[in-house]
Amino acid sequence: MAKKAKKCIMLMVTISIAAALVFVPALVAQDGKALKDAAENTVDETPVYHVKTVTAEARTLQAILEINGDIVSEGQVAVLSETAGKLVTVKAALGTRVLKGDLIAQVDPSSAGAQYMANSVYAPISGILCAVPLAVGSTVQAGSVITSIARADDVQIEALIPEREVSQLRVGLTAAVTLPAFHGEVFTAKITQVSPILDAASRTKKIVLRFEQKDDRINAGMFARIKLNTRTYPDVVTVPAEAVVEQFGIPYVYTANNNIVTLRQVSAGVTIDGLTEIKEGLSAGESVVIQGQQFLADGVAVLVRK
């Protein structure tokens, strides 16, 4: 019995050793796979930022000054009475179109004890009555203004420019003009006069623009919205304004190349209609980040989305 028990114990030890020899390589293999998976997971956890980019382009920027103005007649003539008396007839109303020589009004110069024929007042020019005539029964003197006539085909725009903008003004600047009366239509005009003085009370300077094409629908008294083309910046490198970020007051952009971004210092110029001029530090054709910059740092990996 003792021999049999000893043999059984030796057999169990042998089996245990064999099992251990099989188990150890398997354990090593599992640990190696775990280490490899851990390493791969560590690589996968490297942050990749999603950004949106655009390409810097060379283009011409046009600065615009938006102002309001009034349509006025260039030639406005007063209709005068040649004699003193009472206004007995008015033949035209405000806005009436008249021809040179048309009867405008009649003035009776009669007085107590003296009867005279009414004196007729005629239109000195063709145009439109742009002032309300005096009422019938009014007493006038020789030289009194009864009404005014504006040349219907000779209107212009008058506008006031704030002092801070007057350095940009010069004769010949063009403008796009819109009128509330003609929604959606754009009329072109050009500066023909710039006042040589600045009004001390309003701190403004008056300019006069003329329409490049006559249009009988445009009347004196209308309101105008003006987009005045001032400075032109030809063939400059531009990016959307949101591409430029500042650090301690210095402008930078993030350029993107092969899914890696680079923080690059630039020299920024004017910003017009959402586009910023880049004077130095960037060339046309390079990709710049316009969304997601707040998460970036120099040299990080990015995923560009459309």
C-alpha beads as a LAMMPS data file, in Angstrom:
LAMMPS data file: protein, C-alpha beads

306 atoms
305 bonds

1 atom types
1 bond types

-500.0 500.0 xlo xhi
-500.0 500.0 ylo yhi
-500.0 500.0 zlo zhi

Masses

1 110.0

Atoms # bond

1 1 1 0.000 0.000 0.000
2 1 1 2.778 2.394 0.775
3 1 1 4.369 1.792 -2.614
4 1 1 1.052 2.370 -4.361
5 1 1 0.458 5.658 -2.516
6 1 1 3.962 6.858 -3.332
7 1 1 3.432 6.087 -7.023
8 1 1 0.126 7.998 -7.027
9 1 1 1.762 11.045 -5.449
10 1 1 4.610 11.006 -8.002
11 1 1 2.097 10.669 -10.850
12 1 1 0.096 13.702 -9.606
13 1 1 3.283 15.775 -9.284
14 1 1 4.264 14.868 -12.854
15 1 1 0.840 15.829 -14.187
16 1 1 0.958 19.159 -12.290
17 1 1 4.370 20.021 -13.693
18 1 1 3.221 19.205 -17.235
19 1 1 0.116 21.337 -16.817
20 1 1 2.209 24.206 -15.520
21 1 1 4.541 23.934 -18.484
22 1 1 1.539 24.204 -20.808
23 1 1 -0.111 27.038 -18.836
24 1 1 2.929 29.315 -18.497
25 1 1 3.455 29.879 -22.270
26 1 1 -0.282 30.505 -22.666
27 1 1 -0.155 33.052 -19.854
28 1 1 2.863 34.736 -21.371
29 1 1 1.107 34.858 -24.733
30 1 1 -1.998 36.404 -23.176
31 1 1 0.058 38.994 -21.305
32 1 1 1.928 39.861 -24.492
33 1 1 -1.349 40.346 -26.381
34 1 1 -2.674 42.502 -23.554
35 1 1 0.449 44.642 -23.635
36 1 1 0.155 45.000 -27.408
37 1 1 -3.535 45.929 -27.158
38 1 1 -2.745 48.438 -24.433
39 1 1 -0.077 49.996 -26.611
40 1 1 -2.451 50.230 -29.556
41 1 1 -5.168 51.732 -27.373
42 1 1 -2.699 54.280 -26.067
43 1 1 -1.924 55.339 -29.656
44 1 1 -5.622 55.508 -30.481
45 1 1 -6.216 57.829 -27.530
46 1 1 -3.964 60.565 -29.015
47 1 1 -6.387 63.518 -29.549
48 1 1 -7.301 64.410 -33.126
49 1 1 -9.213 67.674 -33.490
50 1 1 -11.944 68.250 -36.055
51 1 1 -11.510 71.532 -37.952
52 1 1 -12.785 73.318 -41.022
53 1 1 -10.392 74.946 -43.475
54 1 1 -10.453 77.259 -46.486
55 1 1 -7.841 78.227 -49.041
56 1 1 -6.282 81.702 -48.879
57 1 1 -7.046 83.595 -52.094
58 1 1 -5.651 86.614 -53.900
59 1 1 -8.408 89.065 -54.757
60 1 1 -9.343 92.754 -54.878
61 1 1 -10.990 94.232 -51.800
62 1 1 -13.265 97.234 -52.191
63 1 1 -13.916 99.411 -49.146
64 1 1 -17.460 100.805 -48.954
65 1 1 -18.896 103.731 -47.007
66 1 1 -22.659 103.436 -46.378
67 1 1 -24.507 106.747 -46.060
68 1 1 -27.927 108.284 -46.672
69 1 1 -28.759 111.130 -49.023
70 1 1 -31.541 113.177 -50.594
71 1 1 -32.512 113.559 -54.236
72 1 1 -32.559 117.248 -55.178
73 1 1 -32.808 119.213 -58.380
74 1 1 -29.596 120.763 -59.607
75 1 1 -31.413 123.694 -61.196
76 1 1 -34.200 125.085 -59.017
77 1 1 -35.721 128.401 -60.103
78 1 1 -38.019 130.664 -58.089
79 1 1 -41.225 131.904 -59.719
80 1 1 -41.545 135.611 -58.846
81 1 1 -44.340 138.134 -59.013
82 1 1 -43.472 141.225 -61.071
83 1 1 -46.032 143.430 -59.360
84 1 1 -47.514 143.962 -55.913
85 1 1 -51.102 142.945 -55.304
86 1 1 -53.367 140.090 -54.355
87 1 1 -52.940 136.553 -55.669
88 1 1 -56.235 135.807 -57.400
89 1 1 -55.450 132.660 -59.386
90 1 1 -53.074 129.725 -59.004
91 1 1 -52.980 127.426 -61.999
92 1 1 -50.532 124.726 -60.813
93 1 1 -50.082 122.612 -57.686
94 1 1 -47.088 121.026 -55.999
95 1 1 -45.648 118.300 -58.230
96 1 1 -47.247 119.591 -61.410
97 1 1 -45.085 119.318 -64.532
98 1 1 -45.046 122.620 -66.452
99 1 1 -43.428 123.931 -69.605
100 1 1 -41.593 127.209 -69.988
101 1 1 -44.191 129.945 -70.567
102 1 1 -47.111 128.100 -68.922
103 1 1 -49.407 130.252 -66.766
104 1 1 -48.631 129.710 -63.080
105 1 1 -50.679 132.401 -61.312
106 1 1 -52.322 135.806 -61.616
107 1 1 -51.808 138.843 -59.379
108 1 1 -54.383 141.672 -59.197
109 1 1 -52.599 144.997 -58.611
110 1 1 -55.898 146.904 -58.120
111 1 1 -56.337 149.037 -55.051
112 1 1 -59.131 151.118 -53.544
113 1 1 -60.330 153.549 -56.204
114 1 1 -58.099 152.040 -58.907
115 1 1 -58.886 149.018 -61.049
116 1 1 -56.197 147.266 -63.103
117 1 1 -55.976 144.109 -65.170
118 1 1 -54.552 141.048 -63.413
119 1 1 -50.853 140.486 -64.020
120 1 1 -49.999 136.982 -65.250
121 1 1 -47.046 135.023 -63.855
122 1 1 -45.460 132.457 -66.215
123 1 1 -43.095 129.545 -65.726
124 1 1 -39.513 130.747 -66.387
125 1 1 -38.319 127.176 -67.148
126 1 1 -39.780 123.731 -67.845
127 1 1 -39.893 121.391 -64.890
128 1 1 -41.882 120.354 -61.831
129 1 1 -43.292 122.608 -59.121
130 1 1 -41.209 121.640 -56.080
131 1 1 -42.657 124.116 -53.562
132 1 1 -46.239 124.630 -52.434
133 1 1 -47.563 127.773 -54.178
134 1 1 -48.907 130.664 -52.112
135 1 1 -52.635 130.437 -51.416
136 1 1 -55.160 132.408 -53.417
137 1 1 -55.881 135.661 -51.585
138 1 1 -52.291 136.116 -50.397
139 1 1 -50.853 139.583 -50.675
140 1 1 -47.566 139.698 -52.546
141 1 1 -44.959 142.309 -53.288
142 1 1 -42.975 142.776 -56.447
143 1 1 -40.285 140.118 -56.318
144 1 1 -42.210 137.834 -53.947
145 1 1 -41.654 134.093 -54.495
146 1 1 -44.909 132.404 -55.485
147 1 1 -43.458 128.915 -55.968
148 1 1 -40.330 127.151 -57.290
149 1 1 -39.708 124.949 -60.315
150 1 1 -37.093 122.201 -60.490
151 1 1 -35.741 120.782 -63.724
152 1 1 -37.320 117.339 -63.887
153 1 1 -34.520 115.750 -65.888
154 1 1 -31.619 117.122 -63.881
155 1 1 -31.637 115.594 -60.403
156 1 1 -28.682 114.818 -58.196
157 1 1 -27.945 113.377 -54.750
158 1 1 -26.716 115.369 -51.786
159 1 1 -25.180 113.594 -48.797
160 1 1 -23.272 114.548 -45.648
161 1 1 -20.059 112.696 -44.778
162 1 1 -18.803 112.483 -41.154
163 1 1 -15.506 114.210 -40.450
164 1 1 -13.709 110.918 -39.687
165 1 1 -14.363 109.726 -43.266
166 1 1 -13.595 112.854 -45.312
167 1 1 -9.998 111.838 -46.075
168 1 1 -11.383 109.203 -48.465
169 1 1 -13.427 111.655 -50.550
170 1 1 -12.586 112.706 -54.069
171 1 1 -14.424 113.579 -57.279
172 1 1 -14.994 110.513 -59.441
173 1 1 -15.709 107.934 -56.738
174 1 1 -18.560 105.649 -57.795
175 1 1 -21.541 104.512 -55.751
176 1 1 -24.430 102.063 -55.804
177 1 1 -27.700 103.821 -54.936
178 1 1 -30.988 102.256 -53.864
179 1 1 -34.304 104.063 -53.476
180 1 1 -37.161 102.847 -51.252
181 1 1 -39.553 103.698 -54.089
182 1 1 -37.939 101.082 -56.369
183 1 1 -37.279 98.021 -54.227
184 1 1 -34.535 95.759 -55.546
185 1 1 -33.224 98.172 -58.188
186 1 1 -29.681 99.550 -57.981
187 1 1 -28.705 102.831 -59.664
188 1 1 -25.103 103.879 -60.293
189 1 1 -23.849 107.356 -59.464
190 1 1 -20.575 109.257 -59.256
191 1 1 -19.285 112.067 -57.024
192 1 1 -19.186 115.332 -58.987
193 1 1 -18.607 117.797 -56.129
194 1 1 -16.939 117.706 -52.729
195 1 1 -17.467 120.717 -50.496
196 1 1 -14.202 122.553 -49.779
197 1 1 -15.283 123.272 -46.203
198 1 1 -16.378 121.211 -43.216
199 1 1 -19.542 122.315 -41.417
200 1 1 -18.413 123.224 -37.898
201 1 1 -21.817 122.557 -36.340
202 1 1 -22.501 119.078 -37.751
203 1 1 -18.837 118.064 -38.302
204 1 1 -19.757 116.891 -41.802
205 1 1 -18.790 117.661 -45.373
206 1 1 -21.334 117.745 -48.201
207 1 1 -20.867 115.786 -51.400
208 1 1 -22.924 115.813 -54.593
209 1 1 -23.420 112.746 -56.779
210 1 1 -24.997 112.528 -60.225
211 1 1 -26.695 109.470 -61.661
212 1 1 -24.774 107.924 -64.548
213 1 1 -28.020 107.303 -66.433
214 1 1 -31.082 109.539 -66.406
215 1 1 -34.315 107.984 -65.196
216 1 1 -37.566 109.955 -65.316
217 1 1 -38.895 107.951 -62.374
218 1 1 -36.381 109.551 -60.013
219 1 1 -37.801 112.726 -58.531
220 1 1 -36.494 115.473 -56.319
221 1 1 -37.439 114.857 -52.695
222 1 1 -36.785 111.102 -52.724
223 1 1 -34.616 109.420 -50.089
224 1 1 -31.474 107.537 -51.165
225 1 1 -29.302 104.859 -49.571
226 1 1 -25.738 105.071 -50.859
227 1 1 -22.871 102.577 -50.889
228 1 1 -19.865 104.699 -51.784
229 1 1 -16.816 102.863 -53.139
230 1 1 -13.827 104.446 -51.409
231 1 1 -10.436 102.674 -51.230
232 1 1 -9.482 99.746 -53.470
233 1 1 -6.946 97.076 -52.440
234 1 1 -6.001 95.142 -55.598
235 1 1 -4.558 91.597 -55.680
236 1 1 -4.146 91.041 -51.931
237 1 1 -4.011 87.704 -50.084
238 1 1 -7.252 87.286 -48.132
239 1 1 -8.737 84.870 -45.610
240 1 1 -12.072 84.890 -43.774
241 1 1 -11.836 87.169 -40.751
242 1 1 -12.517 84.243 -38.388
243 1 1 -9.272 82.567 -39.509
244 1 1 -7.208 85.231 -37.726
245 1 1 -6.645 84.678 -34.000
246 1 1 -4.766 86.947 -31.624
247 1 1 -2.362 86.022 -28.869
248 1 1 -1.160 88.918 -26.729
249 1 1 -2.275 91.313 -29.456
250 1 1 -0.321 89.551 -32.218
251 1 1 -2.316 88.081 -35.163
252 1 1 -1.830 84.421 -36.109
253 1 1 -3.427 81.845 -38.377
254 1 1 -3.355 78.054 -38.184
255 1 1 -2.218 76.563 -41.481
256 1 1 -3.119 72.923 -42.224
257 1 1 -0.878 70.553 -44.165
258 1 1 -1.129 66.728 -44.199
259 1 1 -3.553 66.831 -41.251
260 1 1 -1.052 68.707 -39.061
261 1 1 -1.580 72.364 -38.130
262 1 1 1.071 75.030 -37.711
263 1 1 0.586 78.249 -35.764
264 1 1 1.924 81.025 -37.953
265 1 1 2.341 84.726 -37.186
266 1 1 0.995 87.051 -39.881
267 1 1 0.632 90.751 -40.607
268 1 1 -3.065 91.563 -41.010
269 1 1 -4.446 94.510 -42.975
270 1 1 -7.975 95.770 -43.578
271 1 1 -11.125 93.705 -43.065
272 1 1 -13.886 94.255 -45.624
273 1 1 -17.107 92.267 -45.963
274 1 1 -15.800 89.525 -43.685
275 1 1 -12.459 89.113 -45.490
276 1 1 -9.138 90.095 -43.918
277 1 1 -6.090 91.156 -45.891
278 1 1 -2.875 89.281 -45.016
279 1 1 0.114 91.466 -45.828
280 1 1 2.857 89.062 -44.723
281 1 1 3.217 85.502 -43.454
282 1 1 0.824 83.664 -45.770
283 1 1 0.607 82.915 -49.495
284 1 1 -2.397 82.381 -51.745
285 1 1 -3.256 78.696 -52.039
286 1 1 -2.391 77.715 -48.457
287 1 1 -5.066 76.135 -46.259
288 1 1 -6.038 77.905 -43.057
289 1 1 -8.314 76.811 -40.229
290 1 1 -11.543 78.807 -39.804
291 1 1 -13.360 76.649 -37.234
292 1 1 -11.999 74.814 -34.189
293 1 1 -8.945 77.003 -33.501
294 1 1 -9.832 77.351 -29.810
295 1 1 -8.767 73.732 -29.207
296 1 1 -5.567 73.772 -31.255
297 1 1 -1.880 74.096 -30.499
298 1 1 1.093 74.203 -32.808
299 1 1 1.791 70.777 -34.355
300 1 1 -1.356 68.889 -33.300
301 1 1 -3.119 66.422 -35.579
302 1 1 -6.435 67.413 -37.111
303 1 1 -9.210 65.881 -39.135
304 1 1 -10.460 68.287 -41.775
305 1 1 -14.208 68.233 -42.314
306 1 1 -16.036 69.700 -45.230

Bonds

1 1 1 2
2 1 2 3
3 1 3 4
4 1 4 5
5 1 5 6
6 1 6 7
7 1 7 8
8 1 8 9
9 1 9 10
10 1 10 11
11 1 11 12
12 1 12 13
13 1 13 14
14 1 14 15
15 1 15 16
16 1 16 17
17 1 17 18
18 1 18 19
19 1 19 20
20 1 20 21
21 1 21 22
22 1 22 23
23 1 23 24
24 1 24 25
25 1 25 26
26 1 26 27
27 1 27 28
28 1 28 29
29 1 29 30
30 1 30 31
31 1 31 32
32 1 32 33
33 1 33 34
34 1 34 35
35 1 35 36
36 1 36 37
37 1 37 38
38 1 38 39
39 1 39 40
40 1 40 41
41 1 41 42
42 1 42 43
43 1 43 44
44 1 44 45
45 1 45 46
46 1 46 47
47 1 47 48
48 1 48 49
49 1 49 50
50 1 50 51
51 1 51 52
52 1 52 53
53 1 53 54
54 1 54 55
55 1 55 56
56 1 56 57
57 1 57 58
58 1 58 59
59 1 59 60
60 1 60 61
61 1 61 62
62 1 62 63
63 1 63 64
64 1 64 65
65 1 65 66
66 1 66 67
67 1 67 68
68 1 68 69
69 1 69 70
70 1 70 71
71 1 71 72
72 1 72 73
73 1 73 74
74 1 74 75
75 1 75 76
76 1 76 77
77 1 77 78
78 1 78 79
79 1 79 80
80 1 80 81
81 1 81 82
82 1 82 83
83 1 83 84
84 1 84 85
85 1 85 86
86 1 86 87
87 1 87 88
88 1 88 89
89 1 89 90
90 1 90 91
91 1 91 92
92 1 92 93
93 1 93 94
94 1 94 95
95 1 95 96
96 1 96 97
97 1 97 98
98 1 98 99
99 1 99 100
100 1 100 101
101 1 101 102
102 1 102 103
103 1 103 104
104 1 104 105
105 1 105 106
106 1 106 107
107 1 107 108
108 1 108 109
109 1 109 110
110 1 110 111
111 1 111 112
112 1 112 113
113 1 113 114
114 1 114 115
115 1 115 116
116 1 116 117
117 1 117 118
118 1 118 119
119 1 119 120
120 1 120 121
121 1 121 122
122 1 122 123
123 1 123 124
124 1 124 125
125 1 125 126
126 1 126 127
127 1 127 128
128 1 128 129
129 1 129 130
130 1 130 131
131 1 131 132
132 1 132 133
133 1 133 134
134 1 134 135
135 1 135 136
136 1 136 137
137 1 137 138
138 1 138 139
139 1 139 140
140 1 140 141
141 1 141 142
142 1 142 143
143 1 143 144
144 1 144 145
145 1 145 146
146 1 146 147
147 1 147 148
148 1 148 149
149 1 149 150
150 1 150 151
151 1 151 152
152 1 152 153
153 1 153 154
154 1 154 155
155 1 155 156
156 1 156 157
157 1 157 158
158 1 158 159
159 1 159 160
160 1 160 161
161 1 161 162
162 1 162 163
163 1 163 164
164 1 164 165
165 1 165 166
166 1 166 167
167 1 167 168
168 1 168 169
169 1 169 170
170 1 170 171
171 1 171 172
172 1 172 173
173 1 173 174
174 1 174 175
175 1 175 176
176 1 176 177
177 1 177 178
178 1 178 179
179 1 179 180
180 1 180 181
181 1 181 182
182 1 182 183
183 1 183 184
184 1 184 185
185 1 185 186
186 1 186 187
187 1 187 188
188 1 188 189
189 1 189 190
190 1 190 191
191 1 191 192
192 1 192 193
193 1 193 194
194 1 194 195
195 1 195 196
196 1 196 197
197 1 197 198
198 1 198 199
199 1 199 200
200 1 200 201
201 1 201 202
202 1 202 203
203 1 203 204
204 1 204 205
205 1 205 206
206 1 206 207
207 1 207 208
208 1 208 209
209 1 209 210
210 1 210 211
211 1 211 212
212 1 212 213
213 1 213 214
214 1 214 215
215 1 215 216
216 1 216 217
217 1 217 218
218 1 218 219
219 1 219 220
220 1 220 221
221 1 221 222
222 1 222 223
223 1 223 224
224 1 224 225
225 1 225 226
226 1 226 227
227 1 227 228
228 1 228 229
229 1 229 230
230 1 230 231
231 1 231 232
232 1 232 233
233 1 233 234
234 1 234 235
235 1 235 236
236 1 236 237
237 1 237 238
238 1 238 239
239 1 239 240
240 1 240 241
241 1 241 242
242 1 242 243
243 1 243 244
244 1 244 245
245 1 245 246
246 1 246 247
247 1 247 248
248 1 248 249
249 1 249 250
250 1 250 251
251 1 251 252
252 1 252 253
253 1 253 254
254 1 254 255
255 1 255 256
256 1 256 257
257 1 257 258
258 1 258 259
259 1 259 260
260 1 260 261
261 1 261 262
262 1 262 263
263 1 263 264
264 1 264 265
265 1 265 266
266 1 266 267
267 1 267 268
268 1 268 269
269 1 269 270
270 1 270 271
271 1 271 272
272 1 272 273
273 1 273 274
274 1 274 275
275 1 275 276
276 1 276 277
277 1 277 278
278 1 278 279
279 1 279 280
280 1 280 281
281 1 281 282
282 1 282 283
283 1 283 284
284 1 284 285
285 1 285 286
286 1 286 287
287 1 287 288
288 1 288 289
289 1 289 290
290 1 290 291
291 1 291 292
292 1 292 293
293 1 293 294
294 1 294 295
295 1 295 296
296 1 296 297
297 1 297 298
298 1 298 299
299 1 299 300
300 1 300 301
301 1 301 302
302 1 302 303
303 1 303 304
304 1 304 305
305 1 305 306
